[in-house]
Amino acid sequence: MDLEVSPQLTIPERELGWRFSRSSGPGGQHVNTSDSRVELFWNVADSTVLTDDERMLLLTRLEHRLILGVVTVAASEQRSQLRNRETALRKLADLVSSGLAPEAAKRRRTKPTKGSARRHLAAKQQRSATKRNRQRPSAD
């Protein structure tokens, strides 16, 4: 089953690798006999579906998750191997789509408007007056 990351990018099944192992966590007696933990891996560096620009972008943005150009996603939240496979596919698709997403525009620093600065000072003076009125009168 191919993994559709976006309408423009679909990772073919032949590029995806699976590894199964026993999962820790819930499952009762059945947990010791079933390999429900799933690891899904994809070689970003050798992928044929990526353009050179996409490959470089993913290699730099996912650098901390890559081992020799291979990204690995694990899923063991569910008791069923099938559900964990679906979860792993979803995690990989989310990871790749966020890695290929354009960067957000840099925020420009702005100064407060004169009106907002005036309102801010008026609120501070009002608060100060309120606290001053709560004090005990001095015995002069």
N, C-alpha and C positions, 0 to 999 in steps of 0.2 A: 504494500500500500504506500503510494507516494505521499510525501508530507507537503501540503500546501501552506507556505509561509505567508504569501501574499498573492494577489492575482498575477503579479509579474514573476514570482519566484516559487518554483515547486522543486523540492529535493526528491530525486528518484529513490525508490526503495533500495536499489543496488548500492547506493552510497551510504546507507545507514547500517550500523552494526548493533547487534543486541547481545547482552550478557545477562544471565539470570542467576540469582543466588537466593539463599534463604533470608527471609526478612525477619528482623526483630520486631517485636510489638504484638498486637492482638492477633488471635487466630486459634487459641485453644490447642487441643491435641493435634489438629491438622497442620499447625504452623511448622512443626519439626519435619514434615515430609514434603512440603511444597516449596518450590522455588518461586516465590511471589515477588521478590525484589527485582527490579528491572533497571538496567543501565543501558542507555541509548547513546551511541557515539557516532560522530560525523567528522570526517576529515575535511576541514575547511581549506587547508592548503592545497589539497589535490582534487577539490571538487570541480566538476566539469560544468556545472550550471551557473557558476558565478562569473561575472566579468572581472577583469583584473582590478578595477577600481573597488568593486564590492569586496573582493577577496582581501585587498589591502586594508580596507576600512574595518572588516571583521577581525582581521588578524591584529590590528592595533587596539580596537575597542574591547575585544575579548581576550586580550593577552594574558590576563591573570587566570583565565579559565582553561587555557589551552595547554596541552602537553604534546609537544612535537606536532603542532598544527591540528590536533584532534580535540574537539570539544565533547565533553561527556556530561550527560544529565542522568540523575538517578531518581527513581520513584519507588517508594515503599509505603505510601500512605494507606493504600487500599489492601484488602485481604486477597483480592483476586489479581492474578497476573495480568489478565486482559485489561482490567481497569488501570493497573499501574502502567501498562504499555500506552494506553490512551493518555494518561497523565504525563508520561515522559515525552510523548510526541508533542503535546500541548506546551510543555515547558521549553522544549527545543525551539518550537516555532516562535514562542514569545521572545526567547533569548536572541534568536537570529533577527527577528523583525525590529527589536529594540536596538540591536547593534547596527542595523542598516538605516535606522531612522535619521532624518536630518537633524543637525544640532539646533537647539533652540536659540533664538536671537538673544544677543547679549543685552542685559538690562542697562539702560542709560540712567545715570544718576541725575536726579533733578532736585532743585531747591524747592522748599515749601513756598506756596504763594504768600503774598503779603497779608491777605485776608485770613488764611489759616494760621499764620504766625500770630496775628492780632487776636484771633479767637483763642489760641493756645494760651497766650499771656493773660487774657481776660479770665479764662477758666482757672488758671493758677492763682490769680489775685482773689477770685471768689472763694476758692478752697482755703486760701490763707486767712481770709476774713472770717470764714466759718470757724476755723480752728482758733483764731484769736478770740472770738466771741464765746467760746467754750471755756476759756481760762477763768480762774477765779479772779475777781477784781482785786487789785493791789490796794493795800491799806496805806494810802498816802495822806 
